[in-house]
Amino acid sequence: MSLTTHVLDIVRGGGAAGMQVEVTGPHGKAEAVLDDGGRAVLLAELVAGSYEILFHAGAYQGHVGFYDMIPVRFIVSDPAAHYHVPLVLGAFGYSTYRG
């Protein structure tokens, strides 16, 4: 099916508009820039295997943040399913889950 993400910036109180995101998997590598709401469709089609989303937090947050890059690694076991991987980002911490 597809892979999407949504980054919520809890310092600014909204989506992380403009953050660069990369995804690497069996298909190769793709890049996206988050929209005004902090969302992006990363891949329209999936295959089974290991994936990594790399969030460019340092470039987005500048001197306010602690993290440079945030890698999130996961397994796609059912390529027919939709995978949504949100990230909640603060200056000194983050949380992620499968949405």
PATOR-956922 format. One record per residue: residue in one letter; x, y, z of N, C-alpha, C in turn. Coordinates in steps of 0.2 Angstrom, whole numbers, plus 2048, in hexadecimal, padded with zeros to 3 digits. Layout:
AXYZXYZXYZ;...
***
This chain:
M8047FA800800800800804806800;S80580A80680981080680C81180D;L81181680D814818813814820813;T81182281981182981A81482B821;T81583182281783482881483A82A;H81483C830812842833816844839;V81984A83981E84C83E81A852842;L81985184881685684C81C859850;D81D86085082286485381E86685A;I82086486081C86686681F86C869;V82586E86682887586882487A865;R82387A85E81F87F85A81887E85B;G81587885C80E87785D80B875856;G80E87285280B87084B80F86B847;G80D86A84181186683D81886983B;A81D86483A824866838825868831;A82186D82F82186F828829870825;G82A86D81F83186F81C83686A81E;M83586582383A86182583B85C820;Q84285A81E84485581984484E81D;V84184981984184281B84383E815;E84783981784983481284682D815;V84582981084382281184781D80D;T84A81881084E81380D84B80C80E;G84A80880984780280A8497FD804;P8467F88038477F37FD8477F67F6;H8437FC7F68427FF7F08488047EE;G84C8067F385180B7F28508107F7;K8518167F585081C7F984C8227F6;A8488257FA84382A7F88448307FD;E8428367FB84383C7FF83C8407FF;A83A84380483484780483684D809;V83285380883285880C82B85980F;L82A85981582385A819820860817;D81985F815815864813813869819;D80F86E81880D87381D80A870824;G80786A82380586682980986182C;G81086182981585C82C814855829;R81085482480F84E82181284C81A;A81384681981684481281483D810;V81283C80A812835808819833805;L81C82E80982382C807824827802;L81F82280281F81D7FC81881B7FB;A81681B7F48108197F280F8127F2;E81480E7F18148077F18198047F6;L8187FE7F981C7FB7FE81E7F47FB;V8237F17FD8257EA7FD8277E8804;A8277E28058297DF80C8307E080D;G8327E28138397E381583B7E881A;S8417EA81B8437EF8208437F681D;Y8417FA82184180181E844806824;E84680C822849811826846818824;I84381B82984182282784782682B;L84A82B82884F82F82B84C83782B;F84A83983184884083284D845833;H84E84A82F85384F830851854835;A85185283B84F85684185385C842;G85A85B84185F86184385E86783E;A85D86583785D86A83285686E833;Y85186A83684A86D83784A87283D;Q84D86F84284C87384985287884A;G85787784685D87C84786087C84E;H86188185186588185786087F85D;V85A87F85C85587D862855876863;G85787185F85686A86085D867862;F85C86186586285D867864857862;Y85F85585E86084F859861852852;D86684F84F86885084886384C843;M86484684386184183F85D83C844;I85783B842853836846851830841;P85582A84285382483E84E820841;V84981E83D84481A84084481483B;R84580E83E84680883A84080383C;F83D8008368377FC8378377F7832;I8327F28338317EC82E82A7ED82B;V82A7EC8248237EC8218227E4820;S81D7E282381C7DA8228167D981E;D8127DE81D80C7DE81980C7E4814;P80F7E380E80F7E98098087EB807;A8037E78087FC7EA8067F97EE80B;A7FC7EF8117FA7F38177FD7FA816;H7F97FF8197FC80681980080781F;Y80680A81F80A80B82480B812825;H80981582B80A81C82D80E81C833;V81482083281982183881982883A;P81682A83F81683184281C831846;L81E83884782483A84B82184084F;V82283F85682084585A82784885C;L82984E85B82F85185C82F856860;G83485686583585C86A83C85E869;A83E86386D84586586D84A86086F;F84885C87484D85787784A850878;G84584F87484284887483D84786E;Y83C84086C83783F867834838869;S82E83786582B83186682882F85F;T82882885E825826857821820858;Y81D81E85481981885481681784D;R81381184D80F80F847808812847;G8068178437FF81A8447FA816840;
***
